[in-house]
Amino acid sequence: MEFSAKQIAAFIQGEIIGDENATVHTFAKIEEGIPGAISFLSNPKYTPYIYETQSSIVLVNKDFKPEREVKATLIKVENAYESLAKLLNLYEMSKPKKQGIDSLAFVSPSATIGENVYIGAFAYIGENAVVGDNTLIYPHTYIGDNVKIGSACLLYSNVNIYHDCRIGNECIIHSGAVIGADGFGFAPTPQGYEKIPQIGIVILEDKVDIGANTCVDRATMGATIVHSGTKIDNLVQIAHNDEIGSHTVMAAQVGIAGSTKVGEWCMFGGQVGIAGHLHIGDKVNIGAQSGVPGNIKAGKQLIGTPPMEIKPYFKSATVYRKLPEMYFEMEAMRKELAELKEKINKINK
């Protein structure tokens, strides 16, 4: 399918600089551009490529001013990266969608299946489960008893949704994710650890994305909740009774212990670890590999273990790198001081 610069500009409300009839049929990174491709320039470090790229169309920010001739047709927009996302979504929506229930899938007679649903081979749909309209369930995915899945969801292969959990509309769950496994609850006894039954559920609200091999554990009682618009990367652990606020994003290998509440619009870098029973305020940013042992107020930007403000952290990091030489200097000063004391003592005698 081909699109002209004129059509693209109309869709993303951009200004054309060049040939409005230039057409594209694919996407490419600006440094790997080919004729018939559309690219984008957002990060200034890639600016040199715009003068060399073979892409037919390039999206740029409105403040971009070329220093020399650019062969490609430019479309100026407020935010090139956001505009690219809109085009990629349009491209994805234009692809034909699978429909129908494969003969090798199992669907319980008591399940309710909406219209235009796809259920792939060897998928399992349990008793009294509900699958909303236009939802795609790929092969080998397990949907437990009494699970409710909204409309226009996408569940890739080998996803497991345990019994009674709730999935909202337009959610995407990637391969290997487990929604609703037991929370890590055990009571110590003289004989060992006794399992505490986890009788709660998981609720994913609308437009939640769950990455591959991520786990969201069911609550001991009540619900573990991931609110609308939250995006969770691969290999993330959300423990029992956590509540994650709307539009929060977490990079890979984040781990959140049980009964912690995370606010809205938070951003956690990779491998952030958060202790249990804490409260993280809205719009908190935490840098990669930070360990959080206590509550954090709204609006903080922190990094480190325990986390601190970014500027003091980097100042401390600068000092930390100098610790070995500082140590040797201190040892030399200590030796000199001891020698001076010895000399003074001899004089005093």
C-alpha positions in Angstrom: 0.0 0.0 0.0 1.4 3.4 -1.0 0.9 6.8 0.6 1.8 10.2 -0.9 3.5 13.0 1.1 0.2 15.0 0.6 -1.8 12.2 2.2 0.6 11.7 5.1 0.8 15.4 5.8 -3.0 15.7 6.0 -3.1 12.8 8.4 -0.5 14.1 10.8 -1.2 17.8 10.1 2.3 18.5 8.8 3.9 21.0 6.4 5.4 19.6 3.2 8.8 20.9 2.0 9.5 19.3 -1.4 7.5 17.1 -3.6 3.9 16.5 -2.3 3.5 13.6 -4.8 6.4 11.6 -3.4 5.2 8.2 -2.4 6.3 5.6 0.2 5.3 2.0 0.9 7.6 1.1 3.9 9.5 2.5 6.9 13.2 2.7 7.4 15.7 4.2 9.9 17.1 7.4 8.5 20.6 5.9 8.4 19.3 2.9 6.4 16.9 4.8 4.2 15.9 3.4 0.8 13.8 4.8 -2.1 10.1 4.4 -1.2 10.7 4.5 2.5 9.6 7.1 5.1 12.1 7.9 8.0 12.1 10.4 10.8 14.6 12.8 12.5 14.1 13.5 16.2 17.4 13.0 17.9 19.9 15.7 16.8 22.8 13.2 16.8 21.3 11.7 13.6 21.1 15.0 11.8 24.1 14.2 9.4 22.1 11.3 8.0 19.4 13.6 6.6 21.7 14.9 3.9 22.7 11.3 2.9 19.5 9.3 3.3 17.9 7.6 0.3 14.4 7.7 2.0 11.8 9.4 -0.1 10.1 11.2 2.8 11.5 12.3 6.2 9.5 13.6 9.2 11.3 16.4 11.0 10.4 18.8 13.9 9.2 22.2 12.9 12.3 23.9 14.2 14.6 21.9 11.9 16.6 24.1 9.5 18.7 22.3 7.0 22.3 23.5 6.6 22.5 22.3 3.0 20.4 20.5 0.3 18.2 17.6 1.4 17.1 15.3 -1.4 14.2 13.8 0.5 10.8 15.4 0.8 10.4 16.8 4.3 7.2 16.9 6.4 7.5 19.3 9.3 5.5 18.5 12.4 5.3 19.5 16.1 6.9 16.2 17.2 8.4 13.8 14.6 8.6 10.9 17.0 4.9 11.1 17.9 3.9 11.6 14.3 5.9 8.4 13.4 4.0 6.5 16.1 0.7 7.6 14.5 1.8 6.5 11.1 3.0 3.1 12.4 -0.4 2.6 14.1 -2.1 3.4 10.9 0.1 1.0 9.0 -0.6 -1.7 11.7 -4.3 -1.1 11.5 -4.3 -1.5 7.7 -3.0 -5.1 8.0 -5.7 -7.8 7.6 -6.7 -9.2 11.0 -7.2 -12.9 11.7 -10.7 -14.1 12.5 -12.4 -17.3 13.5 -11.8 -20.1 15.9 -9.3 -22.7 14.9 -10.6 -26.3 14.9 -7.7 -27.3 17.2 -8.6 -24.7 19.9 -10.7 -25.6 22.9 -13.5 -23.3 23.8 -15.8 -24.2 26.8 -19.5 -24.4 25.8 -20.2 -22.0 28.7 -17.8 -19.3 27.4 -19.0 -16.2 25.7 -17.1 -15.2 22.5 -17.7 -11.8 20.9 -17.8 -11.0 17.2 -14.7 -11.0 14.9 -12.7 -12.9 17.4 -9.6 -15.0 16.5 -8.7 -18.0 18.7 -5.6 -19.9 17.4 -4.8 -23.6 17.5 -4.3 -25.2 20.9 -5.6 -22.1 22.8 -7.8 -22.9 25.8 -10.8 -20.9 26.8 -12.2 -22.0 30.2 -15.6 -22.2 31.7 -17.7 -19.0 31.8 -14.9 -17.0 30.3 -15.8 -13.9 28.3 -13.9 -12.7 25.2 -14.8 -9.3 23.8 -15.3 -8.3 20.1 -12.3 -8.0 17.8 -9.9 -9.7 20.3 -7.1 -11.9 19.0 -5.9 -14.9 21.0 -2.9 -16.6 19.4 -2.0 -20.3 19.6 -1.2 -22.1 22.9 -2.7 -19.3 25.1 -4.6 -20.3 28.2 -7.6 -18.3 29.4 -8.8 -19.7 32.8 -12.3 -20.1 34.1 -14.4 -16.9 34.7 -11.8 -14.7 33.0 -13.2 -11.6 31.4 -11.3 -10.1 28.4 -12.5 -6.8 26.8 -12.7 -5.8 23.2 -9.8 -5.3 20.7 -7.3 -7.0 22.9 -4.2 -8.8 21.5 -2.9 -11.9 23.4 0.2 -13.5 21.8 1.1 -17.1 22.0 1.8 -18.8 25.4 0.1 -16.2 27.5 -1.5 -17.5 30.6 -4.5 -15.7 32.3 -5.4 -17.5 35.5 -9.0 -17.9 36.7 -11.2 -14.9 37.5 -8.9 -12.2 36.3 -10.1 -9.2 34.4 -8.6 -7.7 31.3 -9.9 -4.4 29.9 -10.2 -3.1 26.3 -7.4 -2.7 23.9 -4.8 -4.5 26.0 -1.7 -6.1 24.5 -0.1 -9.1 26.4 3.0 -10.6 24.9 4.2 -14.1 24.8 5.1 -15.9 28.1 3.3 -13.3 30.3 1.5 -14.7 33.3 -1.5 -12.8 34.7 -2.9 -14.1 38.0 -0.3 -16.6 39.3 -0.3 -16.8 43.1 1.3 -14.0 45.1 4.4 -15.0 47.1 2.7 -15.6 50.4 4.0 -18.0 53.0 3.8 -18.1 56.8 6.9 -19.4 58.7 6.1 -22.3 61.1 8.4 -24.6 63.1 7.9 -27.2 60.3 8.7 -24.8 57.4 6.7 -22.4 55.3 3.0 -22.8 55.1 1.4 -21.5 51.9 -1.2 -18.7 52.3 -3.9 -19.2 49.7 -4.1 -16.3 47.3 -7.8 -15.8 46.7 -7.8 -12.4 45.0 -7.6 -11.5 41.3 -5.7 -9.3 38.9 -7.4 -6.4 37.1 -5.8 -4.8 34.0 -7.7 -1.8 32.9 -8.0 -0.4 29.3 -4.9 0.1 27.0 -2.4 -1.7 29.3 0.6 -3.3 27.6 2.3 -6.3 29.3 5.8 -7.3 28.0 7.0 -10.9 27.3 7.6 -13.1 30.3 6.3 -10.5 32.7 4.3 -11.6 35.8 1.4 -9.8 37.5 0.5 -11.8 40.6 -3.0 -12.2 42.0 -3.9 -10.6 45.3 -4.0 -12.4 48.6 -7.4 -10.8 48.9 -9.0 -8.2 46.7 -7.2 -7.3 43.5 -3.8 -6.5 42.1 -4.6 -3.5 39.8 -2.8 -2.1 36.8 -4.6 1.1 35.8 -5.4 2.3 32.3 -2.7 3.3 29.9 0.2 1.7 31.8 3.0 0.1 29.7 5.1 -2.6 31.3 8.2 -4.0 29.6 9.5 -7.6 29.4 10.6 -9.5 32.5 8.9 -7.3 35.1 7.5 -8.6 38.4 4.4 -7.0 39.9 3.6 -8.7 43.2 0.4 -9.4 45.0 -1.9 -6.5 46.0 0.2 -3.9 44.1 -1.6 -1.0 42.5 0.0 0.7 39.6 -1.3 4.1 38.5 -2.4 5.1 35.1 0.1 5.9 32.3 3.1 4.6 34.3 5.9 3.0 32.3 8.4 0.4 33.5 11.5 -0.8 31.7 12.7 -4.4 31.8 13.5 -6.3 35.0 11.7 -3.9 37.3 10.6 -5.7 40.5 7.9 -4.4 42.8 7.2 -6.2 46.1 3.8 -6.7 47.5 1.2 -4.2 48.6 3.0 -1.2 47.1 1.0 1.6 45.5 2.6 3.4 42.5 1.2 6.7 41.3 0.2 8.0 37.9 2.7 8.9 35.1 5.7 7.4 36.8 8.8 6.2 34.9 11.0 3.4 36.2 14.3 2.5 34.5 15.5 -1.0 34.0 16.1 -3.2 37.1 14.6 -0.8 39.6 13.6 -2.6 42.7 10.9 -1.3 45.1 10.3 -2.8 48.5 6.8 -3.8 49.7 4.1 -1.8 51.5 5.4 1.6 50.1 3.7 4.5 48.4 5.3 6.1 45.3 3.7 9.4 44.4 2.6 10.6 41.0 5.1 11.6 38.3 8.1 10.0 40.0 11.1 9.1 37.8 13.5 6.5 39.1 16.8 5.8 37.3 17.9 2.3 36.3 19.2 -0.2 38.9 17.9 2.0 41.8 16.7 0.3 45.0 13.8 1.9 46.8 13.4 1.1 50.5 11.0 3.9 51.5 8.1 6.1 50.3 8.7 8.7 47.6 6.8 12.0 47.3 5.2 13.0 44.0 7.3 14.7 41.4 10.7 13.4 42.5 13.5 12.4 40.1 15.8 10.0 41.8 18.6 7.5 41.1 20.8 5.2 43.2 20.4 2.9 46.2 19.0 4.3 48.4 17.8 6.8 45.7 18.7 10.4 45.8 18.2 13.5 43.7 20.0 13.3 40.4 22.6 16.1 40.8 23.8 15.0 44.3 24.0 11.5 43.0 26.3 12.3 40.1 28.4 14.5 42.4 28.7 11.5 44.8 29.5 9.2 41.9 32.4 11.5 41.0 33.7 11.3 44.5 33.2 7.6 44.6 35.5 7.1 41.6 38.2 9.0 43.4 38.0 6.9 46.6 41.0 4.7 45.9 43.4 7.6 45.5 41.8 9.4 48.4 42.3 6.3 50.5 46.0 6.1 49.6 46.4 9.9 50.3 44.8 9.5 53.6 47.0 6.6 54.5 50.1 8.6 53.6 48.8 11.5 55.7 48.2 9.2 58.6 51.7 7.8 58.3 53.2 11.3 58.2 51.1 12.4 61.2 52.3 9.3 63.2 56.0 10.2 62.3 55.4 13.8 63.4 53.9 12.7 66.7 56.9 10.4 67.3 59.3 13.3 66.6 57.4 15.7 68.9 57.3 13.1 71.7 61.1 12.6 71.4 61.6 16.4 71.6 59.4 16.7 74.6 61.3 14.0 76.4 
